[in-house]
């Protein structure tokens, strides 16, 4: 790979790139890196071997090559080697969809990968071993080690510890910029950066702090408190009062010359007073307290308050639209979150509220959908609560759509309609079907989805033509990533409750997309399980549905295990017409084959899979872990994704037939 402006290698999904990146827009100085191809965020780069390593810079004419002895060598313009990962015997290199650039041997096992040497960014499928420490770089263009350190404690809990005063220095706070997914440093109203070029050095007040010589009347006359939402500087409290009113909390700070900030939490009527300097400041919707910062009473203070207020409103809008990692996606989500707090396990809103909500979902009339579907002429599929029809919108693009029409408008189906709008309306992920709009007119309830060219996995997997082995692996990983998003990356955790091939759709690139959220359960932020009636489809239902225990996200993990085996074998879990008795139930047969070391029986006649038996065995082992009867023994979807992607080891799963269930 010669150095140049277009010298990079895209992953199969085009999500990541590996290659040469110009430094600060300089076309004569480059560095070797892995980055997100969309927003250009660097997740790995080659470093120097100095005692204090820095980014390795190379000039025009440099070259990266895989040598005949299987070594990766970076050479400068004079053909002098300046970097190599100290690995030989590699048969090939690959830029994976996970963001991991790997060197692999002829046996397919990874010899080296960029995941083994993280810099300051890890992606969601990447592990973090105990000996690794991540140092945040100074700025987006300065790759020197900054003030933020991410370490792993001996108890494997993540701990992000800041050196002295936080990543944004004293008095500053960090804020997510949704437009480029970068964390920026911000100063409070009437504060400014000590050094604009090094914003991590913190902020200084642009006014003379309150003098302790002022009496209460003078302090009230000269100073005021400006409220700031979703911002806090934890750990700088010197006094706490509870119970107390918000007004009294402000008054106590305003008349105290040591108090720079008052924090009030209305959920338990608690007030904290903080003094300068403030440290470890952060902004986000997870911060539910109200902060009051003390500034002088003058014209500038009023202007500063307006600037901060407007900036927050703008950021809030961008954040909602741009960052599903931290937020929902609309006012609809805010209603859902309020409902969670009020009603507990269910996040319900009444059907009549849906059309009045300002949301990115388009409210369509029944007449519009009747016309788009040609009076509901072409059926794509049927479900327990309705039929799905193909349609085409009368827009500039002639967008094809799938319209789910709820046939039986009963109490349960009304709830399913509400849940589906709630759950999909707040999600944005490449492995989830996108909900485009809805109709709530009279007794008519319809949902409008993006149209999936290749239909359901059920039709593609169990048809006459066998899907290619690599494609099946891609589908499995896509479903796993979709579930990972629902379980761990949504602002509100979602348990799908009905994962099956019929609810996995495939677009024109065979990208897997999870659909049909009618039975989904939404959990509060601190809730890990819920109690509900039996949901799901026979053959994919986890054992705990039939026992008196709480339901967790592990029910989806169990269902995924069944689907993974079906993807491996290209057959349904239950096939009673099979002649051999031991092969009628796929989950039992797969376990028997794995214990006997004959997973090749599962892929008889599938020559692509037979040439990849190591991966077949790995996938079967992952599936058996997912199928453990005890839900606490099943891995999380994060772990499942890592194991499928060869980013984590797969231990030998226990034999379910040899275990006595610990469940009541």
Wavefront OBJ file of the C-alpha trace (Angstrom):
o trace
v 0.000 0.000 0.000
v 1.820 3.140 -1.176
v 1.206 6.375 0.701
v -1.192 8.813 -0.926
v -4.402 10.780 -0.421
v -6.555 7.752 -1.307
v -4.324 5.087 0.235
v -6.776 3.303 2.495
v -8.578 -0.010 2.754
v -12.297 -0.103 3.604
v -13.961 -2.806 5.704
v -16.679 -4.850 3.904
v -19.427 -2.632 5.357
v -17.411 0.542 4.602
v -17.782 1.530 8.278
v -14.015 1.527 8.914
v -10.890 2.345 6.918
v -7.220 1.422 7.342
v -4.388 3.298 5.685
v -2.523 6.584 5.538
v -4.091 9.745 6.983
v -2.681 13.251 6.425
v -1.700 15.070 9.617
v -3.550 18.374 10.127
v -4.509 18.442 6.445
v -0.817 18.366 5.510
v -0.406 16.475 2.225
v 3.300 15.860 2.850
v 3.057 14.306 6.328
v 1.005 11.179 7.090
v 0.389 8.570 9.766
v -0.847 4.952 9.596
v -4.266 4.559 11.213
v -7.699 2.918 11.457
v -10.672 5.295 11.461
v -14.435 5.530 11.113
v -14.929 6.222 7.423
v -18.024 8.389 8.030
v -16.840 10.892 10.647
v -13.073 10.247 10.319
v -12.617 9.527 14.044
v -9.301 7.684 14.494
v -9.512 4.522 16.629
v -5.915 3.301 16.197
v -2.602 4.613 14.885
v 0.997 3.402 14.708
v 3.293 4.850 17.370
v 7.018 5.439 17.647
v 9.140 3.136 19.812
v 10.483 6.027 21.905
v 10.307 5.879 25.723
v 7.518 8.457 25.406
v 5.697 7.117 22.313
v 4.071 9.553 19.904
v 2.221 9.212 16.626
v 4.568 7.887 13.938
v 4.763 10.405 11.096
v 5.938 9.466 7.607
v 6.488 11.529 4.491
v 5.238 11.192 0.937
v 6.587 8.104 -0.786
v 6.289 5.839 2.266
v 4.926 2.323 1.779
v 3.240 -0.437 3.808
v 3.653 -4.025 2.654
v 3.082 -7.622 3.755
v 6.430 -9.318 3.172
v 7.073 -12.833 1.890
v 7.749 -14.098 5.425
v 4.368 -12.821 6.600
v 5.482 -9.608 8.317
v 3.796 -6.215 8.057
v 6.407 -3.548 7.337
v 6.035 0.238 7.173
v 8.883 1.792 5.192
v 9.680 5.453 4.659
v 10.508 7.103 1.337
v 14.092 5.748 1.544
v 12.803 2.131 1.976
v 13.958 2.122 5.602
v 11.647 0.198 7.941
v 10.233 2.532 10.581
v 7.569 0.304 12.141
v 6.318 -3.278 12.291
v 4.056 -5.092 14.766
v 6.686 -7.768 15.530
v 4.679 -10.582 13.942
v 5.740 -13.042 11.224
v 3.981 -15.921 9.481
v 0.864 -14.013 8.505
v -0.889 -15.406 5.434
v -3.147 -12.420 4.889
v -4.370 -9.140 6.340
v -7.975 -8.004 6.695
v -9.883 -4.866 7.688
v -12.853 -6.301 9.609
v -16.294 -4.767 10.071
v -15.594 -4.573 13.808
v -12.901 -1.949 13.271
v -10.106 -4.452 13.899
v -7.296 -4.604 11.324
v -5.802 -8.090 11.675
v -2.959 -10.271 10.479
v -4.039 -13.910 10.278
v -2.266 -17.197 9.659
v -3.193 -19.786 7.068
v -5.360 -21.508 9.704
v -7.514 -18.376 9.954
v -6.475 -17.540 13.518
v -5.529 -13.946 14.290
v -1.833 -13.374 14.979
v -2.059 -9.647 15.593
v -4.716 -6.967 15.504
v -5.111 -3.296 16.197
v -7.563 -4.238 18.970
v -4.507 -5.569 20.852
v -2.976 -2.094 20.881
v -5.779 0.433 21.507
v -4.992 4.132 21.660
v -7.677 6.390 23.105
v -10.782 4.940 21.441
v -12.414 1.512 21.657
v -15.389 0.356 19.614
v -18.367 -1.580 20.975
v -17.083 -5.060 20.023
v -13.583 -4.445 21.394
v -12.363 -5.907 24.674
v -10.098 -4.128 27.163
v -7.576 -6.365 28.914
v -6.433 -5.537 32.483
v -2.942 -4.430 31.459
v -4.187 -1.887 28.902
v -4.590 1.793 29.778
v -6.222 4.293 27.445
v -4.996 7.898 27.520
v -7.221 10.463 25.849
v -5.409 12.550 23.256
v -5.165 16.305 23.803
v -7.316 17.415 20.873
v -8.733 16.015 17.645
v -5.464 16.906 15.892
v -2.952 16.647 18.768
v -2.307 12.969 19.493
v -0.252 13.552 22.649
v -1.573 11.864 25.800
v -4.147 14.028 27.546
v -5.531 14.162 31.058
v -8.125 11.391 30.882
v -7.147 7.817 31.705
v -9.300 4.717 31.266
v -8.085 1.733 33.279
v -9.465 -1.632 34.381
v -9.506 -2.488 38.076
v -8.695 -5.927 39.441
v -12.393 -6.611 39.896
v -12.873 -5.974 36.146
v -15.049 -2.926 36.773
v -14.291 -0.067 34.427
v -12.965 3.026 36.152
v -12.293 6.241 34.337
v -10.050 8.335 36.519
v -9.089 11.869 35.668
v -5.732 13.258 36.605
v -6.350 16.040 39.159
v -9.058 18.184 37.596
v -10.802 16.334 34.776
v -10.456 16.163 31.006
v -11.503 19.799 30.561
v -9.500 21.224 33.458
v -10.738 23.253 36.391
v -14.140 24.949 35.968
v -14.713 23.505 32.477
v -16.999 20.654 31.522
v -17.144 18.175 28.644
v -20.042 18.120 26.189
v -20.868 15.808 23.285
v -21.006 17.476 19.864
v -23.548 15.328 18.010
v -22.485 16.638 14.598
v -19.109 14.891 14.755
v -19.477 12.624 17.824
v -16.585 14.452 19.512
v -16.328 15.426 23.163
v -15.696 19.175 23.434
v -14.705 21.315 26.388
v -17.056 24.152 27.368
v -16.839 27.008 29.865
v -19.790 28.126 32.037
v -21.415 31.543 31.482
v -18.990 34.439 32.115
v -16.014 32.055 32.132
v -13.446 31.699 29.324
v -10.654 29.281 28.444
v -7.265 29.899 30.007
v -5.730 28.835 26.672
v -7.964 28.563 23.580
v -5.453 26.191 21.954
v -5.314 23.925 25.031
v -8.890 23.862 26.261
v -8.061 21.007 28.637
v -6.259 23.565 30.824
v -9.611 24.758 32.104
v -11.621 27.964 32.435
v -11.184 31.187 34.393
v -13.895 33.578 35.601
v -14.195 36.803 33.604
v -15.240 38.705 36.724
v -14.043 39.490 40.216
v -15.271 36.745 42.600
v -17.565 37.681 45.466
v -15.794 39.340 48.369
v -16.392 38.018 51.863
v -16.589 41.638 53.054
v -20.026 42.010 51.434
v -23.042 41.649 53.680
v -26.060 39.592 52.563
v -27.910 42.567 51.114
v -24.911 43.696 49.062
v -24.227 40.157 47.846
v -27.837 39.811 46.684
v -27.623 43.184 44.942
v -24.352 42.503 43.103
v -24.593 38.763 42.263
v -27.124 36.357 40.826
v -27.399 32.628 40.132
v -27.819 31.368 36.561
v -29.400 27.936 36.155
v -27.723 25.300 33.972
v -29.474 22.045 33.117
v -27.776 18.663 32.793
v -24.360 19.916 33.993
v -22.494 18.995 37.177
v -19.059 19.078 38.779
v -19.162 16.072 41.125
v -16.943 15.784 44.150
v -16.431 19.459 45.018
v -19.155 19.730 47.674
v -18.299 21.315 50.990
v -21.817 21.531 52.478
v -25.040 19.584 51.981
v -28.586 20.358 53.161
v -31.621 18.056 53.145
v -34.565 18.429 53.089
v -34.531 21.933 51.646
v -36.400 23.993 49.051
v -34.835 25.105 45.781
v -35.229 28.794 46.662
v -33.492 28.391 50.012
v -30.714 26.368 48.333
v -30.059 29.298 45.989
v -30.194 31.853 48.792
v -27.668 29.942 50.914
v -25.192 29.933 48.028
v -25.827 33.533 46.991
v -24.990 34.873 50.465
v -21.990 32.551 50.994
v -18.783 34.111 49.620
v -17.151 30.677 49.319
v -19.992 29.212 47.243
v -19.472 29.297 43.463
v -22.130 26.743 42.499
v -25.268 25.345 44.120
v -26.683 22.015 42.986
v -30.287 21.078 43.710
v -31.875 17.657 43.260
v -35.644 17.912 43.490
v -36.188 14.143 43.715
v -35.077 14.178 47.356
v -34.898 17.950 48.073
v -31.127 17.935 48.547
v -28.793 20.914 48.093
v -25.007 20.872 47.667
v -22.707 23.885 47.770
v -19.451 23.836 45.773
v -16.469 26.156 45.892
v -13.786 27.037 43.372
v -12.055 25.494 41.567
v -14.602 23.065 40.103
v -13.354 19.765 38.665
v -14.476 16.826 36.529
v -17.369 18.726 34.966
v -19.645 16.994 32.465
v -22.865 17.633 30.557
v -25.469 15.042 29.594
v -29.060 13.927 30.005
v -27.908 11.420 32.638
v -27.191 14.420 34.900
v -30.626 15.105 36.379
v -29.692 17.793 38.920
v -30.076 21.552 38.405
v -26.925 23.648 38.757
v -26.933 27.331 39.773
v -23.683 29.148 39.009
v -22.899 32.486 40.665
v -22.057 35.426 38.367
v -22.232 39.235 38.722
v -25.452 41.093 38.006
v -24.807 43.090 34.833
v -25.819 43.129 31.176
v -23.166 40.614 30.218
v -24.503 38.057 32.645
v -27.943 38.194 31.067
v -26.403 37.737 27.635
v -24.300 34.823 28.892
v -27.364 33.117 30.286
v -29.111 33.428 26.933
v -26.069 32.098 25.066
v -25.813 29.063 27.310
v -29.547 28.425 27.159
v -29.616 28.646 23.363
v -26.503 26.521 23.024
v -28.022 23.809 25.212
v -31.268 23.851 23.255
v -29.362 23.542 19.980
v -27.092 20.810 21.328
v -30.073 19.007 22.784
v -31.733 18.938 19.365
v -28.545 17.778 17.617
v -27.798 15.260 20.330
v -31.222 13.704 20.078
v -30.881 13.405 16.318
v -27.232 12.386 16.272
v -26.456 10.185 19.279
v -28.551 7.120 20.060
v -25.778 5.996 22.437
v -26.876 8.593 25.025
v -30.356 9.747 24.086
v -33.669 8.938 22.492
v -34.537 10.380 19.140
v -37.608 12.550 19.646
v -40.154 14.077 22.002
v -41.888 10.723 21.665
v -38.964 9.239 23.572
v -39.320 11.820 26.320
v -42.932 10.703 26.752
v -41.736 7.116 26.893
v -39.155 7.926 29.562
v -41.730 9.777 31.663
v -44.071 6.821 31.277
v -41.359 4.446 32.470
v -40.932 6.433 35.667
v -44.674 6.595 36.304
v -45.800 3.121 35.343
v -42.784 0.965 36.183
v -42.048 -1.953 33.909
v -44.366 -0.801 31.121
v -43.548 2.309 29.090
v -47.072 2.930 27.844
v -48.785 5.969 26.407
v -52.373 6.081 25.311
v -53.069 5.572 21.644
v -54.758 8.963 21.404
v -51.489 10.665 22.365
v -49.489 9.248 19.462
v -50.524 11.576 16.610
v -50.146 14.720 18.720
v -46.491 14.005 19.457
v -43.851 16.004 17.591
v -41.563 13.243 16.320
v -39.514 12.258 13.278
v -42.175 9.650 12.485
v -44.586 10.742 9.780
v -48.291 10.618 10.617
v -50.121 9.338 7.517
v -53.825 9.163 6.766
v -55.608 5.917 6.072
v -56.479 7.178 2.582
v -52.804 7.807 1.818
v -51.836 4.276 2.831
v -54.787 2.734 1.048
v -53.623 4.449 -2.141
v -49.950 3.570 -1.546
v -50.778 -0.142 -1.178
v -53.283 -0.283 -4.047
v -56.098 -0.966 -1.585
v -53.885 -3.422 0.333
v -53.395 -5.685 -2.652
v -49.927 -7.321 -2.236
v -49.376 -9.293 0.985
v -45.792 -9.585 2.228
v -46.512 -11.560 5.384
v -48.861 -12.155 8.282
v -48.473 -11.961 12.040
v -50.461 -12.510 15.207
v -51.907 -9.000 15.193
v -52.050 -8.093 11.516
v -51.000 -8.395 7.891
v -48.054 -6.673 6.180
v -48.600 -5.209 2.694
v -46.226 -3.826 0.092
v -46.741 -0.219 -0.962
v -45.158 2.784 -2.641
v -45.297 6.343 -1.357
v -46.283 9.142 -3.711
v -43.089 11.075 -2.996
v -40.300 12.271 -5.290
v -38.412 8.999 -4.903
v -41.390 6.672 -5.140
v -40.215 5.031 -1.906
v -41.280 1.413 -1.444
v -42.729 0.669 1.973
v -44.077 -2.201 4.057
v -47.364 -1.401 5.794
v -48.418 -3.418 8.831
v -52.191 -3.230 9.284
v -53.495 -4.131 12.742
v -56.607 -6.218 12.058
v -57.914 -6.956 15.535
v -58.234 -3.722 17.467
v -58.402 -5.187 20.949
v -56.775 -4.069 24.184
v -53.682 -6.224 23.675
v -53.191 -5.211 20.050
v -53.590 -1.556 21.028
v -50.788 -2.092 23.524
v -48.676 -3.813 20.851
v -49.217 -0.891 18.496
v -48.173 1.557 21.215
v -45.115 -0.483 22.182
v -44.015 -0.804 18.569
v -44.241 2.943 17.953
v -42.469 3.629 21.246
v -39.671 1.108 20.873
v -38.813 1.549 17.195
v -39.468 5.285 17.282
v -36.478 5.807 19.584
v -34.042 3.482 17.807
v -31.547 4.167 15.042
v -29.272 1.297 14.028
v -28.268 -0.324 10.754
v -29.484 -3.717 12.022
v -32.981 -2.557 13.003
v -35.836 -2.002 10.567
v -36.602 1.704 10.318
v -40.109 2.834 11.197
v -41.042 5.628 8.776
v -44.500 6.526 10.006
v -47.850 5.423 11.373
v -51.588 5.894 11.009
v -53.859 6.317 14.019
v -57.197 7.266 12.493
v -60.451 6.201 14.111
v -60.175 2.451 14.608
v -57.374 2.080 12.058
v -53.877 1.312 13.337
v -51.096 0.986 10.743
v -47.300 1.064 10.906
v -45.132 2.049 7.935
v -41.650 0.515 7.631
v -38.839 0.695 5.131
v -39.268 -2.065 2.539
v -36.793 -4.952 2.673
v -36.005 -6.277 -0.814
v -35.024 -9.796 0.210
v -37.867 -10.379 2.640
v -37.506 -12.367 5.839
v -34.706 -14.663 6.916
v -37.361 -17.351 7.249
v -37.924 -17.371 3.465
v -34.261 -17.026 2.465
v -32.778 -19.518 4.915
v -35.227 -22.378 4.509
v -35.747 -22.112 0.746
v -34.436 -24.311 -2.058
v -31.217 -22.305 -2.537
v -28.728 -22.403 0.341
v -27.338 -19.031 1.431
v -23.543 -18.827 1.215
v -21.652 -19.610 4.408
v -20.010 -16.181 4.667
v -23.374 -14.511 4.125
v -24.923 -16.534 6.943
v -22.103 -15.456 9.229
v -22.694 -11.836 8.238
v -26.396 -12.185 9.037
v -25.657 -13.753 12.436
v -23.307 -10.916 13.347
v -25.841 -8.336 12.173
v -28.604 -9.793 14.344
v -26.198 -9.910 17.303
v -25.280 -6.256 16.833
v -28.923 -5.257 16.579
v -29.715 -7.011 19.860
v -26.630 -5.506 21.481
v -27.942 -2.070 20.560
v -31.386 -2.810 22.010
v -29.993 -4.276 25.228
v -27.097 -1.960 26.027
v -26.908 1.060 23.762
v -30.467 2.437 23.745
v -31.359 5.199 26.169
v -34.114 2.819 27.326
v -33.224 -0.876 27.363
v -35.479 -2.914 25.087
v -36.117 -6.661 25.331
v -37.513 -7.781 21.985
v -39.170 -10.971 23.334
v -39.883 -12.500 19.901
v -36.607 -13.048 18.048
v -37.204 -15.551 15.235
v -36.374 -15.806 11.497
v -39.726 -14.283 10.503
v -38.788 -11.118 12.419
v -35.371 -10.730 10.805
v -35.558 -8.973 7.444
v -32.863 -8.676 4.769
v -32.219 -5.650 2.571
v -30.798 -5.748 -0.954
v -27.287 -6.299 0.490
v -28.562 -9.062 2.806
v -27.954 -6.846 5.823
v -29.970 -8.288 8.705
v -32.534 -5.977 10.296
v -34.610 -6.894 13.353
v -38.316 -6.093 13.034
v -41.716 -6.569 14.725
v -41.430 -4.980 18.159
v -45.050 -5.658 19.049
v -44.132 -7.841 22.035
v -41.144 -5.795 23.188
v -40.583 -4.836 26.819
v -38.949 -1.544 27.814
v -37.044 -1.295 31.090
v -36.229 1.637 33.341
v -32.626 2.788 33.497
v -31.827 0.834 36.677
v -34.176 -2.068 35.996
v -32.678 -5.396 34.920
v -35.749 -7.635 34.823
v -39.512 -7.511 34.476
v -42.496 -9.729 35.127
v -44.889 -10.407 32.282
v -46.961 -13.102 30.651
v -45.442 -15.607 28.227
v -44.387 -14.011 24.949
v -42.628 -15.265 21.858
v -42.866 -18.176 19.437
v -42.643 -21.907 20.082
v -39.146 -23.215 19.466
v -37.495 -19.888 20.324
v -38.857 -19.290 23.844
v -36.400 -19.342 26.756
v -37.154 -21.757 29.643
v -37.641 -18.987 32.213
v -40.849 -17.881 30.481
v -42.464 -20.954 32.062
v -41.029 -20.363 35.555
v -41.788 -17.908 38.321
v -38.766 -15.684 37.805
v -38.191 -12.252 36.311
v -37.603 -11.882 32.595
v -34.330 -10.266 31.472
v -32.590 -9.530 28.181
v -31.233 -13.086 28.363
v -34.506 -14.343 26.801
v -33.377 -12.673 23.565
v -29.948 -14.279 23.957
v -31.615 -17.701 24.134
v -33.678 -17.029 20.995
v -30.541 -15.837 19.207
v -28.832 -19.127 20.078
v -31.600 -21.031 18.289
v -31.347 -18.772 15.231
v -27.560 -19.109 15.162
v -27.879 -22.895 14.930
v -30.488 -22.509 12.183
v -28.093 -20.251 10.272
v -25.296 -22.787 10.648
v -27.380 -25.740 9.489
v -29.884 -24.047 7.128
v -32.770 -25.889 8.778
v -35.512 -25.159 11.291
v -35.082 -25.904 14.971
v -37.967 -28.386 14.980
v -38.382 -30.741 11.989
v -40.532 -33.667 13.084
v -40.560 -35.183 9.590
v -36.820 -35.976 9.807
v -36.302 -39.755 9.813
v -33.548 -39.874 12.457
v -35.063 -39.404 15.911
v -31.977 -37.653 17.318
v -32.104 -34.998 14.580
v -35.689 -33.830 15.013
v -34.762 -31.106 17.543
v -31.818 -29.080 16.222
v -30.673 -27.729 19.595
v -30.351 -31.264 21.015
v -28.674 -32.650 17.897
v -26.176 -29.773 17.724
v -25.222 -30.352 21.359
v -24.673 -34.072 20.682
v -22.526 -33.348 17.612
v -20.441 -30.802 19.525
v -19.808 -33.215 22.430
v -18.723 -35.926 19.972
v -16.441 -33.586 18.039
v -18.464 -34.073 14.830
v -19.878 -30.652 14.011
v -19.283 -31.566 10.360
v -22.519 -33.586 10.566
v -24.387 -30.290 10.990
v -23.160 -28.920 7.635
v -23.193 -32.040 5.473
v -23.088 -31.125 1.788
v -22.227 -27.489 2.564
v -18.712 -27.381 1.138
v -18.085 -23.741 2.059
v -18.871 -24.509 5.688
v -16.887 -27.753 5.626
v -13.817 -25.772 4.576
v -14.393 -23.517 7.608
v -14.983 -26.149 10.289
v -13.083 -24.185 12.925
v -15.521 -21.311 12.543
v -18.459 -23.741 12.439
v -17.312 -25.229 15.746
v -16.844 -21.739 17.184
v -20.348 -20.685 16.157
v -21.884 -23.868 17.568
v -20.094 -23.283 20.882
v -21.420 -19.710 21.012
v -24.938 -20.985 20.294
v -24.716 -23.561 23.090
v -23.649 -20.847 25.523
v -26.715 -18.837 24.495
v -28.932 -21.896 25.054
v -27.948 -22.529 28.676
v -31.061 -23.160 30.764
v -29.859 -20.898 33.567
v -30.111 -17.339 32.172
v -27.252 -16.160 34.384
v -24.927 -18.544 32.534
v -25.785 -17.093 29.129
v -23.434 -14.407 27.821
v -24.535 -10.854 27.150
v -25.011 -9.832 23.527
v -21.817 -7.791 23.790
v -19.912 -10.958 24.674
v -21.740 -12.907 21.962
v -20.751 -10.305 19.367
v -17.126 -10.429 20.480
v -17.040 -14.239 20.340
v -18.632 -14.366 16.890
v -16.157 -11.808 15.603
v -13.147 -13.665 17.017
v -12.481 -10.746 19.365
v -12.913 -12.933 22.474
v -12.176 -16.553 23.320
v -15.027 -19.067 23.374
v -14.725 -21.379 26.403
v -16.156 -24.879 26.190
v -19.877 -24.537 26.990
v -21.368 -26.736 29.733
v -23.473 -29.649 28.560
v -27.092 -28.659 29.263
v -28.093 -32.314 29.537
v -25.638 -32.853 32.417
v -26.808 -29.897 34.513
v -29.569 -29.749 37.091
v -31.390 -26.456 36.687
v -30.870 -23.940 39.465
v -34.081 -22.152 38.537
v -37.129 -22.557 40.757
l 1 2 3 4 5 6 7 8 9 10 11 12 13 14 15 16 17 18 19 20 21 22 23 24 25 26 27 28 29 30 31 32 33 34 35 36 37 38 39 40 41 42 43 44 45 46 47 48 49 50 51 52 53 54 55 56 57 58 59 60 61 62 63 64 65 66 67 68 69 70 71 72 73 74 75 76 77 78 79 80 81 82 83 84 85 86 87 88 89 90 91 92 93 94 95 96 97 98 99 100 101 102 103 104 105 106 107 108 109 110 111 112 113 114 115 116 117 118 119 120 121 122 123 124 125 126 127 128 129 130 131 132 133 134 135 136 137 138 139 140 141 142 143 144 145 146 147 148 149 150 151 152 153 154 155 156 157 158 159 160 161 162 163 164 165 166 167 168 169 170 171 172 173 174 175 176 177 178 179 180 181 182 183 184 185 186 187 188 189 190 191 192 193 194 195 196 197 198 199 200 201 202 203 204 205 206 207 208 209 210 211 212 213 214 215 216 217 218 219 220 221 222 223 224 225 226 227 228 229 230 231 232 233 234 235 236 237 238 239 240 241 242 243 244 245 246 247 248 249 250 251 252 253 254 255 256 257 258 259 260 261 262 263 264 265 266 267 268 269 270 271 272 273 274 275 276 277 278 279 280 281 282 283 284 285 286 287 288 289 290 291 292 293 294 295 296 297 298 299 300 301 302 303 304 305 306 307 308 309 310 311 312 313 314 315 316 317 318 319 320 321 322 323 324 325 326 327 328 329 330 331 332 333 334 335 336 337 338 339 340 341 342 343 344 345 346 347 348 349 350 351 352 353 354 355 356 357 358 359 360 361 362 363 364 365 366 367 368 369 370 371 372 373 374 375 376 377 378 379 380 381 382 383 384 385 386 387 388 389 390 391 392 393 394 395 396 397 398 399 400 401 402 403 404 405 406 407 408 409 410 411 412 413 414 415 416 417 418 419 420 421 422 423 424 425 426 427 428 429 430 431 432 433 434 435 436 437 438 439 440 441 442 443 444 445 446 447 448 449 450 451 452 453 454 455 456 457 458 459 460 461 462 463 464 465 466 467 468 469 470 471 472 473 474 475 476 477 478 479 480 481 482 483 484 485 486 487 488 489 490 491 492 493 494 495 496 497 498 499 500 501 502 503 504 505 506 507 508 509 510 511 512 513 514 515 516 517 518 519 520 521 522 523 524 525 526 527 528 529 530 531 532 533 534 535 536 537 538 539 540 541 542 543 544 545 546 547 548 549 550 551 552 553 554 555 556 557 558 559 560 561 562 563 564 565 566 567 568 569 570 571 572 573 574 575 576 577 578 579 580 581 582 583 584 585 586 587 588 589 590 591 592 593 594 595 596 597 598 599 600 601 602 603 604 605 606 607 608 609 610 611 612 613 614 615 616 617 618 619 620 621 622 623 624 625 626 627 628 629 630 631 632 633 634 635 636 637 638 639 640 641 642 643 644 645 646 647 648 649 650 651 652 653 654 655 656 657 658 659 660 661 662 663 664
